[in-house]
Amino acid sequence: MRQLKGGRATPKGTNSNSVPSASKRYTPPVPREVKRSPRWYPWMLLSLLILGIALIICNYASLLPAAPSNWYTLGGLGSILVGALAATYYR
């Protein structure tokens, strides 16, 4: 079995001045409106994070009804998790 050498998948192209170019394929730029998040998105993201932190703090300070409860802690952690996941999609 012949072992293949690593390297380029496509051969290098050259332009009219015999200078190597990256590729002959054209990749159009991504439109601007695709790259932008809506204006409300960062506010939602921050409110989810702050709500989760506030819920956990209020739970352990016994400021909520039937506090301290594991359900308040899980709700706060869930809110923080959703906020962190939303942060990965922010542009």
Biopython code that builds the backbone (N, CA, C, O; Angstrom):
import numpy as np
from Bio.PDB.StructureBuilder import StructureBuilder

atoms = [
    (1, "MET", "N", (0.848, -1.174, 0.000)),
    (1, "MET", "CA", (0.000, 0.000, 0.000)),
    (1, "MET", "C", (0.891, 1.233, 0.000)),
    (1, "MET", "O", (1.819, 1.334, 0.803)),
    (2, "ARG", "N", (0.616, 2.155, -0.885)),
    (2, "ARG", "CA", (1.407, 3.377, -1.022)),
    (2, "ARG", "C", (0.926, 4.424, -0.026)),
    (2, "ARG", "O", (-0.273, 4.685, 0.079)),
    (3, "GLN", "N", (1.851, 5.016, 0.694)),
    (3, "GLN", "CA", (1.498, 6.049, 1.660)),
    (3, "GLN", "C", (1.521, 7.410, 0.972)),
    (3, "GLN", "O", (2.483, 7.750, 0.282)),
    (4, "LEU", "N", (0.456, 8.186, 1.166)),
    (4, "LEU", "CA", (0.351, 9.489, 0.530)),
    (4, "LEU", "C", (1.051, 10.542, 1.364)),
    (4, "LEU", "O", (1.020, 10.503, 2.594)),
    (5, "LYS", "N", (1.681, 11.483, 0.680)),
    (5, "LYS", "CA", (2.304, 12.608, 1.366)),
    (5, "LYS", "C", (1.246, 13.649, 1.682)),
    (5, "LYS", "O", (0.272, 13.793, 0.944)),
    (6, "GLY", "N", (1.434, 14.372, 2.772)),
    (6, "GLY", "CA", (0.513, 15.451, 3.122)),
    (6, "GLY", "C", (0.755, 16.651, 2.223)),
    (6, "GLY", "O", (1.792, 16.744, 1.567)),
    (7, "GLY", "N", (-0.177, 17.544, 2.194)),
    (7, "GLY", "CA", (0.000, 18.747, 1.383)),
    (7, "GLY", "C", (-1.314, 19.293, 0.901)),
    (7, "GLY", "O", (-2.366, 19.024, 1.482)),
    (8, "ARG", "N", (-1.253, 20.055, -0.159)),
    (8, "ARG", "CA", (-2.440, 20.712, -0.709)),
    (8, "ARG", "C", (-3.343, 19.711, -1.399)),
    (8, "ARG", "O", (-2.884, 18.744, -2.007)),
    (9, "ALA", "N", (-4.642, 19.964, -1.291)),
    (9, "ALA", "CA", (-5.608, 19.126, -1.996)),
    (9, "ALA", "C", (-5.740, 19.561, -3.447)),
    (9, "ALA", "O", (-6.048, 18.745, -4.316)),
    (10, "THR", "N", (-5.509, 20.836, -3.713)),
    (10, "THR", "CA", (-5.573, 21.358, -5.073)),
    (10, "THR", "C", (-4.229, 21.984, -5.410)),
    (10, "THR", "O", (-3.568, 22.525, -4.524)),
    (11, "PRO", "N", (-3.814, 21.924, -6.655)),
    (11, "PRO", "CA", (-2.520, 22.523, -7.009)),
    (11, "PRO", "C", (-2.564, 24.035, -6.918)),
    (11, "PRO", "O", (-3.616, 24.654, -7.076)),
    (12, "LYS", "N", (-1.400, 24.619, -6.662)),
    (12, "LYS", "CA", (-1.302, 26.071, -6.604)),
    (12, "LYS", "C", (-1.552, 26.662, -7.985)),
    (12, "LYS", "O", (-1.074, 26.154, -8.999)),
    (13, "GLY", "N", (-2.325, 27.764, -7.994)),
    (13, "GLY", "CA", (-2.582, 28.457, -9.247)),
    (13, "GLY", "C", (-1.590, 29.603, -9.411)),
    (13, "GLY", "O", (-0.942, 30.013, -8.447)),
    (14, "THR", "N", (-1.474, 30.110, -10.613)),
    (14, "THR", "CA", (-0.606, 31.260, -10.857)),
    (14, "THR", "C", (-1.398, 32.301, -11.614)),
    (14, "THR", "O", (-2.264, 31.968, -12.423)),
    (15, "ASN", "N", (-1.100, 33.565, -11.351)),
    (15, "ASN", "CA", (-1.776, 34.625, -12.105)),
    (15, "ASN", "C", (-0.912, 35.019, -13.304)),
    (15, "ASN", "O", (0.072, 34.337, -13.589)),
    (16, "SER", "N", (-1.243, 36.073, -13.996)),
    (16, "SER", "CA", (-0.551, 36.441, -15.237)),
    (16, "SER", "C", (0.900, 36.837, -15.013)),
    (16, "SER", "O", (1.691, 36.803, -15.956)),
    (17, "ASN", "N", (1.280, 37.216, -13.781)),
    (17, "ASN", "CA", (2.656, 37.626, -13.497)),
    (17, "ASN", "C", (3.502, 36.485, -12.964)),
    (17, "ASN", "O", (4.591, 36.721, -12.439)),
    (18, "SER", "N", (3.030, 35.261, -13.085)),
    (18, "SER", "CA", (3.709, 34.071, -12.584)),
    (18, "SER", "C", (3.899, 34.107, -11.074)),
    (18, "SER", "O", (4.834, 33.507, -10.544)),
    (19, "VAL", "N", (3.009, 34.812, -10.383)),
    (19, "VAL", "CA", (3.036, 34.848, -8.923)),
    (19, "VAL", "C", (1.978, 33.868, -8.433)),
    (19, "VAL", "O", (0.832, 33.934, -8.876)),
    (20, "PRO", "N", (2.342, 32.950, -7.519)),
    (20, "PRO", "CA", (1.348, 31.974, -7.049)),
    (20, "PRO", "C", (0.180, 32.659, -6.340)),
    (20, "PRO", "O", (0.376, 33.582, -5.550)),
    (21, "SER", "N", (-1.020, 32.202, -6.628)),
    (21, "SER", "CA", (-2.204, 32.708, -5.936)),
    (21, "SER", "C", (-2.793, 31.587, -5.093)),
    (21, "SER", "O", (-2.466, 30.418, -5.298)),
    (22, "ALA", "N", (-3.647, 31.932, -4.159)),
    (22, "ALA", "CA", (-4.174, 30.946, -3.221)),
    (22, "ALA", "C", (-5.084, 29.943, -3.925)),
    (22, "ALA", "O", (-4.913, 28.737, -3.751)),
    (23, "SER", "N", (-6.028, 30.407, -4.700)),
    (23, "SER", "CA", (-6.967, 29.511, -5.350)),
    (23, "SER", "C", (-7.706, 30.268, -6.449)),
    (23, "SER", "O", (-7.776, 31.497, -6.426)),
    (24, "LYS", "N", (-8.242, 29.545, -7.388)),
    (24, "LYS", "CA", (-9.018, 30.155, -8.460)),
    (24, "LYS", "C", (-10.502, 30.228, -8.091)),
    (24, "LYS", "O", (-11.286, 30.841, -8.816)),
    (25, "ARG", "N", (-10.890, 29.620, -6.992)),
    (25, "ARG", "CA", (-12.288, 29.611, -6.591)),
    (25, "ARG", "C", (-12.663, 30.920, -5.916)),
    (25, "ARG", "O", (-11.886, 31.479, -5.143)),
    (26, "TYR", "N", (-13.868, 31.403, -6.219)),
    (26, "TYR", "CA", (-14.357, 32.635, -5.620)),
    (26, "TYR", "C", (-15.316, 32.293, -4.484)),
    (26, "TYR", "O", (-16.263, 31.527, -4.664)),
    (27, "THR", "N", (-15.060, 32.863, -3.328)),
    (27, "THR", "CA", (-15.961, 32.710, -2.191)),
    (27, "THR", "C", (-16.556, 34.071, -1.896)),
    (27, "THR", "O", (-15.833, 34.990, -1.509)),
    (28, "PRO", "N", (-17.869, 34.220, -2.071)),
    (28, "PRO", "CA", (-18.482, 35.531, -1.828)),
    (28, "PRO", "C", (-18.449, 35.875, -0.340)),
    (28, "PRO", "O", (-18.526, 34.978, 0.499)),
    (29, "PRO", "N", (-18.336, 37.153, -0.004)),
    (29, "PRO", "CA", (-18.347, 37.541, 1.401)),
    (29, "PRO", "C", (-19.731, 37.331, 2.019)),
    (29, "PRO", "O", (-20.748, 37.356, 1.325)),
    (30, "VAL", "N", (-19.745, 37.127, 3.326)),
    (30, "VAL", "CA", (-21.004, 36.947, 4.038)),
    (30, "VAL", "C", (-21.692, 38.308, 4.140)),
    (30, "VAL", "O", (-21.053, 39.284, 4.532)),
    (31, "PRO", "N", (-22.978, 38.395, 3.795)),
    (31, "PRO", "CA", (-23.667, 39.686, 3.887)),
    (31, "PRO", "C", (-23.667, 40.234, 5.309)),
    (31, "PRO", "O", (-23.659, 39.465, 6.270)),
    (32, "ARG", "N", (-23.675, 41.545, 5.450)),
    (32, "ARG", "CA", (-23.608, 42.197, 6.753)),
    (32, "ARG", "C", (-24.783, 41.843, 7.645)),
    (32, "ARG", "O", (-24.621, 41.635, 8.848)),
    (33, "GLU", "N", (-25.969, 41.775, 7.052)),
    (33, "GLU", "CA", (-27.136, 41.517, 7.882)),
    (33, "GLU", "C", (-27.133, 40.116, 8.484)),
    (33, "GLU", "O", (-27.834, 39.869, 9.465)),
    (34, "VAL", "N", (-26.365, 39.207, 7.921)),
    (34, "VAL", "CA", (-26.264, 37.864, 8.481)),
    (34, "VAL", "C", (-25.359, 37.879, 9.714)),
    (34, "VAL", "O", (-25.572, 37.084, 10.629)),
    (35, "LYS", "N", (-24.382, 38.738, 9.762)),
    (35, "LYS", "CA", (-23.412, 38.772, 10.840)),
    (35, "LYS", "C", (-23.894, 39.511, 12.086)),
    (35, "LYS", "O", (-23.253, 39.408, 13.132)),
    (36, "ARG", "N", (-24.995, 40.250, 12.015)),
    (36, "ARG", "CA", (-25.424, 41.097, 13.125)),
    (36, "ARG", "C", (-26.514, 40.422, 13.949)),
    (36, "ARG", "O", (-27.438, 39.821, 13.401)),
    (37, "SER", "N", (-26.397, 40.528, 15.271)),
    (37, "SER", "CA", (-27.461, 40.081, 16.161)),
    (37, "SER", "C", (-28.462, 41.211, 16.326)),
    (37, "SER", "O", (-28.111, 42.377, 16.149)),
    (38, "PRO", "N", (-29.710, 40.881, 16.663)),
    (38, "PRO", "CA", (-30.695, 41.941, 16.907)),
    (38, "PRO", "C", (-30.295, 42.794, 18.107)),
    (38, "PRO", "O", (-29.503, 42.362, 18.944)),
    (39, "ARG", "N", (-30.838, 43.992, 18.189)),
    (39, "ARG", "CA", (-30.469, 44.917, 19.270)),
    (39, "ARG", "C", (-30.909, 44.419, 20.637)),
    (39, "ARG", "O", (-30.295, 44.787, 21.638)),
    (40, "TRP", "N", (-31.945, 43.601, 20.718)),
    (40, "TRP", "CA", (-32.438, 43.107, 21.991)),
    (40, "TRP", "C", (-31.634, 41.929, 22.513)),
    (40, "TRP", "O", (-31.763, 41.569, 23.683)),
    (41, "TYR", "N", (-30.820, 41.329, 21.684)),
    (41, "TYR", "CA", (-30.120, 40.096, 22.056)),
    (41, "TYR", "C", (-29.161, 40.273, 23.236)),
    (41, "TYR", "O", (-29.204, 39.456, 24.156)),
    (42, "PRO", "N", (-28.301, 41.293, 23.260)),
    (42, "PRO", "CA", (-27.407, 41.412, 24.428)),
    (42, "PRO", "C", (-28.162, 41.712, 25.720)),
    (42, "PRO", "O", (-27.723, 41.309, 26.797)),
    (43, "TRP", "N", (-29.300, 42.420, 25.626)),
    (43, "TRP", "CA", (-30.086, 42.692, 26.831)),
    (43, "TRP", "C", (-30.704, 41.416, 27.371)),
    (43, "TRP", "O", (-30.746, 41.208, 28.584)),
    (44, "MET", "N", (-31.183, 40.559, 26.477)),
    (44, "MET", "CA", (-31.726, 39.273, 26.910)),
    (44, "MET", "C", (-30.633, 38.421, 27.545)),
    (44, "MET", "O", (-30.847, 37.789, 28.579)),
    (45, "LEU", "N", (-29.475, 38.412, 26.922)),
    (45, "LEU", "CA", (-28.346, 37.633, 27.420)),
    (45, "LEU", "C", (-27.954, 38.075, 28.834)),
    (45, "LEU", "O", (-27.810, 37.243, 29.730)),
    (46, "LEU", "N", (-27.784, 39.372, 29.027)),
    (46, "LEU", "CA", (-27.399, 39.885, 30.345)),
    (46, "LEU", "C", (-28.498, 39.673, 31.379)),
    (46, "LEU", "O", (-28.208, 39.368, 32.536)),
    (47, "SER", "N", (-29.757, 39.831, 30.973)),
    (47, "SER", "CA", (-30.835, 39.648, 31.945)),
    (47, "SER", "C", (-30.932, 38.192, 32.395)),
    (47, "SER", "O", (-31.230, 37.939, 33.562)),
    (48, "LEU", "N", (-30.690, 37.232, 31.509)),
    (48, "LEU", "CA", (-30.688, 35.830, 31.910)),
    (48, "LEU", "C", (-29.563, 35.534, 32.897)),
    (48, "LEU", "O", (-29.770, 34.830, 33.886)),
    (49, "LEU", "N", (-28.383, 36.066, 32.633)),
    (49, "LEU", "CA", (-27.255, 35.849, 33.538)),
    (49, "LEU", "C", (-27.502, 36.492, 34.898)),
    (49, "LEU", "O", (-27.263, 35.867, 35.931)),
    (50, "ILE", "N", (-27.976, 37.729, 34.904)),
    (50, "ILE", "CA", (-28.220, 38.440, 36.168)),
    (50, "ILE", "C", (-29.377, 37.798, 36.930)),
    (50, "ILE", "O", (-29.319, 37.685, 38.154)),
    (51, "LEU", "N", (-30.430, 37.374, 36.222)),
    (51, "LEU", "CA", (-31.551, 36.706, 36.872)),
    (51, "LEU", "C", (-31.103, 35.419, 37.555)),
    (51, "LEU", "O", (-31.513, 35.134, 38.680)),
    (52, "GLY", "N", (-30.271, 34.649, 36.882)),
    (52, "GLY", "CA", (-29.779, 33.401, 37.470)),
    (52, "GLY", "C", (-28.946, 33.646, 38.712)),
    (52, "GLY", "O", (-29.102, 32.944, 39.711)),
    (53, "ILE", "N", (-28.067, 34.627, 38.664)),
    (53, "ILE", "CA", (-27.235, 34.950, 39.834)),
    (53, "ILE", "C", (-28.101, 35.463, 40.971)),
    (53, "ILE", "O", (-27.908, 35.073, 42.123)),
    (54, "ALA", "N", (-29.061, 36.342, 40.660)),
    (54, "ALA", "CA", (-29.940, 36.903, 41.694)),
    (54, "ALA", "C", (-30.809, 35.817, 42.318)),
    (54, "ALA", "O", (-31.050, 35.844, 43.525)),
    (55, "LEU", "N", (-31.279, 34.873, 41.530)),
    (55, "LEU", "CA", (-32.107, 33.796, 42.046)),
    (55, "LEU", "C", (-31.329, 32.926, 43.030)),
    (55, "LEU", "O", (-31.856, 32.543, 44.074)),
    (56, "ILE", "N", (-30.098, 32.619, 42.705)),
    (56, "ILE", "CA", (-29.269, 31.801, 43.599)),
    (56, "ILE", "C", (-28.952, 32.566, 44.883)),
    (56, "ILE", "O", (-29.025, 31.996, 45.972)),
    (57, "ILE", "N", (-28.604, 33.835, 44.772)),
    (57, "ILE", "CA", (-28.277, 34.635, 45.966)),
    (57, "ILE", "C", (-29.507, 34.799, 46.860)),
    (57, "ILE", "O", (-29.411, 34.650, 48.078)),
    (58, "CYS", "N", (-30.658, 35.102, 46.264)),
    (58, "CYS", "CA", (-31.880, 35.261, 47.061)),
    (58, "CYS", "C", (-32.312, 33.950, 47.695)),
    (58, "CYS", "O", (-32.901, 33.949, 48.776)),
    (59, "ASN", "N", (-32.028, 32.847, 47.043)),
    (59, "ASN", "CA", (-32.361, 31.546, 47.609)),
    (59, "ASN", "C", (-31.578, 31.305, 48.895)),
    (59, "ASN", "O", (-32.157, 30.898, 49.902)),
    (60, "TYR", "N", (-30.300, 31.544, 48.873)),
    (60, "TYR", "CA", (-29.488, 31.272, 50.058)),
    (60, "TYR", "C", (-29.581, 32.361, 51.114)),
    (60, "TYR", "O", (-29.153, 32.155, 52.250)),
    (61, "ALA", "N", (-30.134, 33.516, 50.760)),
    (61, "ALA", "CA", (-30.387, 34.557, 51.755)),
    (61, "ALA", "C", (-31.803, 34.418, 52.328)),
    (61, "ALA", "O", (-32.226, 35.253, 53.127)),
    (62, "SER", "N", (-32.531, 33.380, 51.932)),
    (62, "SER", "CA", (-33.891, 33.088, 52.386)),
    (62, "SER", "C", (-34.855, 34.240, 52.107)),
    (62, "SER", "O", (-35.698, 34.557, 52.946)),
    (63, "LEU", "N", (-34.739, 34.862, 50.945)),
    (63, "LEU", "CA", (-35.624, 35.957, 50.559)),
    (63, "LEU", "C", (-36.782, 35.487, 49.682)),
    (63, "LEU", "O", (-37.673, 36.276, 49.365)),
    (64, "LEU", "N", (-36.783, 34.224, 49.288)),
    (64, "LEU", "CA", (-37.834, 33.678, 48.430)),
    (64, "LEU", "C", (-38.765, 32.799, 49.259)),
    (64, "LEU", "O", (-38.355, 32.280, 50.297)),
    (65, "PRO", "N", (-40.021, 32.622, 48.816)),
    (65, "PRO", "CA", (-40.917, 31.736, 49.561)),
    (65, "PRO", "C", (-40.397, 30.292, 49.546)),
    (65, "PRO", "O", (-39.937, 29.795, 48.518)),
    (66, "ALA", "N", (-40.478, 29.641, 50.688)),
    (66, "ALA", "CA", (-39.997, 28.263, 50.877)),
    (66, "ALA", "C", (-38.501, 28.139, 50.601)),
    (66, "ALA", "O", (-38.036, 27.072, 50.203)),
    (67, "ALA", "N", (-37.753, 29.203, 50.805)),
    (67, "ALA", "CA", (-36.310, 29.158, 50.572)),
    (67, "ALA", "C", (-35.624, 28.653, 51.830)),
    (67, "ALA", "O", (-36.191, 28.849, 52.905)),
    (68, "PRO", "N", (-34.522, 28.056, 51.798)),
    (68, "PRO", "CA", (-33.766, 27.613, 50.620)),
    (68, "PRO", "C", (-34.327, 26.321, 50.033)),
    (68, "PRO", "O", (-34.698, 25.399, 50.759)),
    (69, "SER", "N", (-34.379, 26.275, 48.720)),
    (69, "SER", "CA", (-34.899, 25.115, 48.002)),
    (69, "SER", "C", (-33.984, 24.810, 46.820)),
    (69, "SER", "O", (-33.425, 25.702, 46.182)),
    (70, "ASN", "N", (-33.858, 23.529, 46.562)),
    (70, "ASN", "CA", (-33.010, 23.124, 45.434)),
    (70, "ASN", "C", (-33.596, 23.566, 44.099)),
    (70, "ASN", "O", (-32.849, 23.744, 43.138)),
    (71, "TRP", "N", (-34.905, 23.746, 44.013)),
    (71, "TRP", "CA", (-35.533, 24.140, 42.759)),
    (71, "TRP", "C", (-35.142, 25.559, 42.358)),
    (71, "TRP", "O", (-34.967, 25.844, 41.173)),
    (72, "TYR", "N", (-35.005, 26.439, 43.332)),
    (72, "TYR", "CA", (-34.545, 27.790, 43.024)),
    (72, "TYR", "C", (-33.097, 27.766, 42.521)),
    (72, "TYR", "O", (-32.734, 28.494, 41.597)),
    (73, "THR", "N", (-32.296, 26.927, 43.137)),
    (73, "THR", "CA", (-30.899, 26.800, 42.696)),
    (73, "THR", "C", (-30.830, 26.252, 41.274)),
    (73, "THR", "O", (-30.071, 26.754, 40.445)),
    (74, "LEU", "N", (-31.623, 25.224, 40.998)),
    (74, "LEU", "CA", (-31.635, 24.659, 39.647)),
    (74, "LEU", "C", (-32.173, 25.657, 38.622)),
    (74, "LEU", "O", (-31.678, 25.715, 37.496)),
    (75, "GLY", "N", (-33.182, 26.441, 39.003)),
    (75, "GLY", "CA", (-33.696, 27.478, 38.100)),
    (75, "GLY", "C", (-32.651, 28.538, 37.816)),
    (75, "GLY", "O", (-32.520, 28.995, 36.680)),
    (76, "GLY", "N", (-31.898, 28.937, 38.850)),
    (76, "GLY", "CA", (-30.826, 29.919, 38.654)),
    (76, "GLY", "C", (-29.715, 29.376, 37.780)),
    (76, "GLY", "O", (-29.218, 30.075, 36.896)),
    (77, "LEU", "N", (-29.319, 28.132, 38.019)),
    (77, "LEU", "CA", (-28.276, 27.531, 37.186)),
    (77, "LEU", "C", (-28.749, 27.350, 35.741)),
    (77, "LEU", "O", (-27.972, 27.528, 34.803)),
    (78, "GLY", "N", (-30.021, 26.997, 35.568)),
    (78, "GLY", "CA", (-30.579, 26.872, 34.210)),
    (78, "GLY", "C", (-30.589, 28.204, 33.481)),
    (78, "GLY", "O", (-30.287, 28.272, 32.289)),
    (79, "SER", "N", (-30.938, 29.259, 34.199)),
    (79, "SER", "CA", (-30.942, 30.594, 33.592)),
    (79, "SER", "C", (-29.520, 31.011, 33.189)),
    (79, "SER", "O", (-29.314, 31.579, 32.117)),
    (80, "ILE", "N", (-28.559, 30.729, 34.045)),
    (80, "ILE", "CA", (-27.162, 31.053, 33.720)),
    (80, "ILE", "C", (-26.696, 30.230, 32.522)),
    (80, "ILE", "O", (-25.992, 30.745, 31.653)),
    (81, "LEU", "N", (-27.081, 28.958, 32.469)),
    (81, "LEU", "CA", (-26.685, 28.097, 31.350)),
    (81, "LEU", "C", (-27.278, 28.591, 30.034)),
    (81, "LEU", "O", (-26.583, 28.632, 29.019)),
    (82, "VAL", "N", (-28.557, 28.968, 30.044)),
    (82, "VAL", "CA", (-29.188, 29.484, 28.815)),
    (82, "VAL", "C", (-28.521, 30.793, 28.397)),
    (82, "VAL", "O", (-28.316, 31.028, 27.206)),
    (83, "GLY", "N", (-28.181, 31.647, 29.366)),
    (83, "GLY", "CA", (-27.488, 32.897, 29.044)),
    (83, "GLY", "C", (-26.104, 32.651, 28.456)),
    (83, "GLY", "O", (-25.686, 33.343, 27.527)),
    (84, "ALA", "N", (-25.396, 31.666, 28.998)),
    (84, "ALA", "CA", (-24.065, 31.349, 28.468)),
    (84, "ALA", "C", (-24.157, 30.745, 27.068)),
    (84, "ALA", "O", (-23.330, 31.048, 26.208)),
    (85, "LEU", "N", (-25.144, 29.901, 26.837)),
    (85, "LEU", "CA", (-25.325, 29.341, 25.498)),
    (85, "LEU", "C", (-25.730, 30.415, 24.503)),
    (85, "LEU", "O", (-25.301, 30.387, 23.349)),
    (86, "ALA", "N", (-26.556, 31.364, 24.940)),
    (86, "ALA", "CA", (-26.945, 32.472, 24.058)),
    (86, "ALA", "C", (-25.742, 33.338, 23.719)),
    (86, "ALA", "O", (-25.672, 33.904, 22.628)),
    (87, "ALA", "N", (-24.792, 33.447, 24.648)),
    (87, "ALA", "CA", (-23.596, 34.253, 24.398)),
    (87, "ALA", "C", (-22.750, 33.680, 23.273)),
    (87, "ALA", "O", (-22.029, 34.423, 22.607)),
    (88, "THR", "N", (-22.823, 32.369, 23.049)),
    (88, "THR", "CA", (-22.018, 31.782, 21.975)),
    (88, "THR", "C", (-22.556, 32.141, 20.598)),
    (88, "THR", "O", (-21.823, 32.059, 19.612)),
    (89, "TYR", "N", (-23.837, 32.542, 20.509)),
    (89, "TYR", "CA", (-24.426, 32.916, 19.231)),
    (89, "TYR", "C", (-24.443, 34.415, 18.978)),
    (89, "TYR", "O", (-24.931, 34.866, 17.942)),
    (90, "TYR", "N", (-23.917, 35.186, 19.913)),
    (90, "TYR", "CA", (-23.929, 36.648, 19.777)),
    (90, "TYR", "C", (-22.901, 37.098, 18.758)),
    (90, "TYR", "O", (-21.753, 36.656, 18.797)),
    (91, "ARG", "N", (-23.301, 37.970, 17.848)),
    (91, "ARG", "CA", (-22.373, 38.538, 16.858)),
    (91, "ARG", "C", (-22.410, 40.027, 16.941)),
    (91, "ARG", "O", (-21.703, 40.704, 16.194)),
]
sb = StructureBuilder()
sb.init_structure("model")
sb.init_model(0)
sb.init_chain("A")
sb.init_seg("    ")
for serial, (resi, resn, name, xyz) in enumerate(atoms, 1):
    if name == "N":
        sb.init_residue(resn, " ", resi, " ")
    sb.init_atom(name, np.array(xyz, "f"), 0.0, 1.0, " ", f" {name:<3s}", serial, name[0])
structure = sb.get_structure()
